[in-house]
């Protein structure tokens, strides 16, 4: 029997998807859903379900302009949203809520955060979380905002007041400035495609991946696991979204999303990324990986290290589901 490794599997899936896409208009939405299902395997079933189980319903159920997604919690005095901070890698920390993530990368020159969650939770989760981990929050130097929705950008102004510099794309600075955050960050660093942020000899790169918003940023982060260098990628905006730009044709928005997923998948491949992160705890399996990490025994794998093949298949799922939704919406 001939045996093939993970790299061959990823290539086979990508080629199969490319062949399906080349079939042109006659290719059915169901064919793209099936390609996404194969790519999801046992690694990405949750996000496949959110994006692709029913592409027609997925598009029609997306919030319209001005609507607030039901998953966004209000300020709960009982703090049911609270999650304990955790060290995930030698230099990467989880500082988010039960449903929303902040990732903190510690360098010799300070901390780079990805996202800032809500205004009501950023002090408890990020500032207080670092203190619980024995780290001075004054080390925060940069806050990269994946996209300007309140669940990711709401705490940006508070962190800026503490001395951090805030990074957003031009499109999402504009979106943020139209918002109603109580403590507004002043326009600071405008991210460009492929821009590097270097701190203490560590370089993080951000890429424009429009789709969820027009200026969504996705990030490449170098991390270490028991001293071993690894690469994490964080996909900045996962679900289909049409509420920010109601005048955009949904077909064009979905096309943009699919193209961004394919392109950032190439970025992840070039970086040999073996870790996939998200700004929502369910999308990257943080809800199950953090408990597994807490029980990790010496010498056993880190549950966040899923390998380059699985990382690549995530972006195949995202691309194929967007293509399927686009085709279904046109029917």
SVG drawing of the C-alpha trace seen along z (x, -y; Angstrom):
<svg xmlns="http://www.w3.org/2000/svg" viewBox="-32 -61 49 63">
<polyline fill="none" stroke="black" stroke-width="0.4" points="0.0,0.0 1.3,-3.5 1.4,-5.9 1.2,-9.6 2.1,-12.2 0.2,-15.3 1.9,-17.6 0.7,-15.4 -2.8,-15.4 -2.9,-19.2 -1.6,-19.5 -4.2,-16.9 -7.0,-18.9 -5.8,-22.2 -5.5,-20.7 -9.0,-19.1 -10.4,-22.5 -8.6,-24.3 -10.0,-21.7 -13.5,-22.2 -13.1,-26.0 -11.9,-25.7 -15.1,-23.9 -16.7,-27.3 -20.3,-28.3 -21.6,-24.7 -19.9,-23.8 -22.5,-23.6 -22.4,-25.3 -22.8,-21.8 -19.5,-20.8 -17.7,-23.6 -19.4,-22.7 -18.2,-19.1 -14.6,-20.3 -14.8,-22.4 -16.1,-19.4 -13.2,-17.2 -10.7,-20.0 -12.3,-20.5 -11.8,-16.8 -11.8,-16.5 -9.8,-19.7 -12.2,-22.4 -15.7,-21.0 -16.9,-24.0 -16.0,-26.7 -17.2,-24.5 -20.6,-24.4 -20.7,-28.1 -19.8,-29.0 -20.8,-26.2 -23.4,-23.8 -26.1,-25.8 -24.6,-28.5 -27.9,-30.0 -29.0,-30.3 -25.5,-31.5 -25.7,-34.5 -29.3,-35.4 -28.9,-35.2 -25.9,-37.5 -26.7,-40.7 -27.9,-43.7 -26.4,-47.1 -26.9,-48.4 -27.8,-45.0 -25.7,-43.6 -24.9,-39.9 -26.7,-37.9 -23.4,-36.4 -22.1,-39.7 -22.7,-39.9 -23.6,-42.9 -21.8,-44.1 -22.8,-41.4 -22.4,-42.3 -21.9,-38.7 -18.9,-38.5 -20.0,-35.3 -17.8,-36.4 -14.7,-36.2 -11.9,-33.7 -8.6,-33.1 -5.4,-34.2 -3.1,-31.4 0.4,-30.9 -0.1,-29.0 3.5,-29.1 6.8,-30.3 6.0,-33.9 2.4,-33.9 -0.5,-34.4 -4.3,-34.1 -5.9,-37.2 -9.4,-37.0 -13.0,-36.2 -14.9,-33.0 -15.9,-33.8 -13.4,-36.4 -9.7,-36.3 -6.8,-38.6 -3.3,-37.2 -0.3,-38.7 3.2,-38.1 6.0,-39.0 9.3,-40.1 12.4,-41.4 11.2,-44.9 7.6,-44.6 4.3,-43.1 2.4,-43.1 -1.3,-42.4 -3.7,-41.2 -7.1,-42.7 -8.5,-44.5 -12.0,-42.9 -14.7,-45.1 -14.3,-48.3 -16.0,-46.7 -13.7,-43.7 -10.3,-44.9 -9.1,-46.0 -10.1,-42.7 -8.9,-40.4 -5.9,-42.1 -4.5,-44.3 -5.5,-42.1 -4.7,-39.0 -1.1,-40.0 -0.7,-40.8 -2.0,-37.4 0.7,-35.9 3.3,-38.0 3.8,-40.5 3.6,-44.3 0.9,-45.6 3.1,-48.6 5.0,-46.3 2.2,-46.6 3.6,-48.5 1.4,-47.7 -2.3,-46.7 -3.0,-45.3 -6.8,-45.4 -7.9,-42.6 -11.0,-44.5 -13.1,-47.4 -16.0,-45.7 -16.5,-46.3 -15.8,-42.8 -12.2,-43.3 -11.6,-47.0 -13.7,-48.2 -10.8,-48.3 -8.3,-50.0 -8.8,-53.5 -8.3,-52.3 -5.1,-50.5 -3.9,-53.6 -4.4,-55.7 -2.1,-53.3 0.6,-54.0 0.1,-51.4 0.2,-52.3 -2.9,-51.1 -2.6,-49.5 -5.5,-49.3 -5.9,-49.4 -7.0,-52.7 -10.5,-51.2 -11.0,-50.0 -9.8,-53.2 -12.6,-54.9 -15.0,-52.2 -13.8,-52.6 -14.1,-56.4 -17.8,-56.1 -18.4,-53.8 -19.6,-54.7 -16.9,-53.4 -17.0,-55.3 -13.2,-55.7 -12.0,-56.3 -8.4,-55.6 -6.9,-58.5 -5.8,-57.5 -2.3,-56.1 -0.5,-53.5 -2.2,-52.8 -1.3,-49.2 -0.3,-48.5 -0.2,-45.1 2.7,-43.0 3.8,-45.6 6.2,-44.4 6.1,-45.4 9.5,-44.8 9.9,-44.9 12.9,-43.6 14.2,-41.7 10.8,-39.9 9.0,-40.7 5.2,-40.3 3.7,-40.8 0.2,-42.0 -1.6,-41.5 -4.7,-43.1 -7.4,-40.4 -10.6,-42.2 -13.9,-40.3 -15.2,-40.4 -14.6,-44.1 -12.9,-46.1 -9.8,-46.5 -9.5,-43.2 -5.9,-42.4 -4.5,-38.9 -1.3,-38.3 1.8,-36.1 3.4,-35.6 6.7,-33.9 6.3,-31.9 8.3,-29.4 7.2,-26.1 9.6,-24.8 12.3,-26.7 11.4,-25.4 10.6,-28.1 7.2,-27.9 4.9,-30.1 1.3,-31.0 -1.2,-32.7 -4.3,-34.5 -7.1,-34.9 -8.6,-38.3 -12.3,-38.0 -14.1,-34.7 -17.8,-34.9 -19.4,-36.5 -20.5,-40.1 -22.5,-42.6 -23.7,-45.0 -20.8,-47.6 -21.2,-48.3 -24.9,-47.8 -24.3,-49.2 -21.7,-46.5 -23.0,-43.8 -22.9,-40.6 -21.4,-38.8 -18.5,-41.2 -18.0,-40.9 -18.0,-37.1 -15.5,-37.1 -13.2,-39.4 -13.5,-37.0 -12.6,-34.0 -9.6,-35.7 -8.3,-36.9 -8.6,-33.4 -6.7,-31.9 -4.0,-34.6 -3.5,-34.4 -3.3,-30.6 -0.3,-31.2 1.2,-33.6 0.8,-30.8 2.3,-28.2 5.3,-30.5 5.8,-31.0 5.4,-27.2 2.8,-28.1 1.8,-25.2 -0.4,-27.0 -3.8,-28.5 -5.3,-31.2 -8.5,-33.1 -10.0,-36.1 -13.0,-33.9 -12.4,-31.0 -14.6,-28.6 -13.1,-29.1 -9.6,-27.8 -10.7,-25.3 -9.4,-27.4 -12.5,-26.3 -11.1,-22.8 -7.4,-23.4 -6.9,-25.6 -8.2,-22.9 -6.1,-20.3 -3.1,-22.6 -3.6,-22.9 -3.3,-19.1 -0.4,-18.8 2.3,-16.5 6.0,-17.1 7.1,-15.9 3.6,-15.8 2.5,-18.0 1.0,-21.4 -2.7,-21.1 -2.4,-24.4 0.3,-22.9 -1.8,-21.4 0.8,-21.3 1.1,-23.0 -1.3,-20.7 -4.2,-21.4 -3.5,-25.2 -3.7,-25.0 -6.9,-23.1 -8.5,-25.8 -8.0,-28.4 -9.4,-25.9 -12.5,-25.6 -12.9,-29.4 -12.3,-29.9 -14.6,-27.1 -17.4,-28.1 -17.3,-31.6 -17.4,-30.4 -20.4,-28.1 -22.2,-31.0 -21.6,-33.3 -23.0,-30.7 -25.9,-29.9 -26.8,-33.5 -26.9,-34.0 -29.4,-31.2"/>
</svg>
